[in-house]
Amino acid sequence: MSDAIRIVSLFSGSKGNCTYCSFDGYEFLIDAGGSAKKICDSLSAIGVSVGSISDIFITHEHTDHVSSLPVLLKRTDAVVHMNSLSAKYAARKYPALSGRICEHPLIYEHVHGDVCVRSFPLSHDSVSCVGYVVLHKGEKIFATATDTGYISSDTLGLLCGCRYVSCEANHDVDMLLFGIYPPYLKERILSSRGHLSNKDCASLVHSLLDSGCERILLSHLSEENNTPDIARREVVRECGEYVSEKIYVASQRCSTVLI
C-alpha cells in the first residue's frame, strides 16, 4: 500500500498549514495557508509539481489555512473545496477566489476513483470548520482534525480505525496560562471553540492507538505556547513509551513525512 499512498505535512502551525496527499496518482492538498511560494517550494522539495494537484480541500476560512490561495490558483487548475459558509467569507476577503471555489455543505463526500474524501464538523471559532477522513477502496487511511476545542464522540468514532491521523496538539496549558497572551485570547484558546491542548491530544491519541492507528502526527503546535518536545512527551507519558515510534510531530517550517 505504501507505494501507492503518500502523505506529507508540508508545514503546520499558527502561521500556515498545508498537507500533501497522493493516492494511486490522485494528488491533492488539505489546506493552503502560508504563501504560494512556500507551498510550491515545499512540493518541489518532495518531487511534486504544483500543476499535478487536482483538488484543494479547505478546513476553514482562517488565514493560516487559506492565505496562499489567491496566488496559488494562478499556478494550478486545482478545484478548491470548501463548505459554503467558509467559502462565502473567504471570497469576500479574497475577491480573486470568486468563481474558483466549489462550495459544499458542512458534511459531504468527494469521490475520485477509489478515493473518497469525507468532511466532518469540528468546533472552532471560525464561520465553520471541518476535518477530513480519506478512504481508499473503502478503508479509512488518513484523517486530519485540527482547529477544534474538543473532540466529540461522533468525531472520535470517525477518527478511530484510521491508519494515519493528524491531530491537534496546540498548546501546553501551563505555558499558555503563564504566558504573554492577553486574558481574552487565553480564554478563546482554552474554550470549546478553541484549540486542543497537549493533554487533550494525549487522551485522543490513546484512543486512536487502541483502535489500531499505526502513526499519529501531532500538528498545529503553537510557537508561543508549545514545543515539539513538550507535546511529544505529554503524549508518550499518557500512552506509554512503547508507542513512541508511532508518534510524529509536524514541523512548522518544513515537510514531515507521515507515510
Phi, psi and omega in degrees: 000325186297334179292333184261346186236135180219129179227120183225123170282114180289323173186153182207129179166187185290346181258356179166144182220135177197131179235133178261134178229140175223124179232111180052038179088352175274114187249132180209164177246150167246113184073157183209060176275191182067211179249157177298323179298317181296319179295313180297318179294321180293319176296315180300323181295337178254015174080029183238138174266139179299334179293344180273355180283123182270324185217152174231118181258122184256133181281318178194178194270000181297149189306319184289003178238349184226354193299334182279346191303314183304321179275320183300323183287352171280346185249357182210151175266014183303145175274131178265123179254127181207143178295151195298324180294312178295322182298316181296320179294313182297321180293327176291320181285323181238086184305334180295344181278346181302128180085354180254357184253131171268108185278140181230160168292171184301321179245120181205171176231138171244123184249132176223102183060237181272005184253134175233122176257117188242128179269159174210149186285145173236165183256105182212158184274048172251176177303317171198161184210140179227159165251177180225142169245131179251120178254142178232117184054038176085354181261136177286110184261310188221144174217149175231133180218092176233169182058064176210142181278339177200166178250115180285166178296324178295316179296318179300320179297323178290321183285323181296137181094350174286144181284327182224134183223134170257117183230157188281131169231076194285315190212154166271126188301316181294318178299321179292311185296324182259012181269193190270354182296145176292158184305319183297324181286322175299316179297320179299312183295323183278350185284173179289354176242026182254244184223151178286135174279169174302320181296315178297319179298318181299320178296318178297313181300321177303313179295320181295317179295321177297333181274358177105007179300137185269324180214143179238134176250114177282122192230169175057042177289139176285136177289330184269332191238021181196165169219156177303320181294318180294315181299312183295319180297319179297317181292315181295323178298322180286322190261340179109141182300332184295343180259005188301329181288350178267354185256119177246158176236125181288132177284148176278346189238339183215177187288145174232116183278123175268318174209000000 
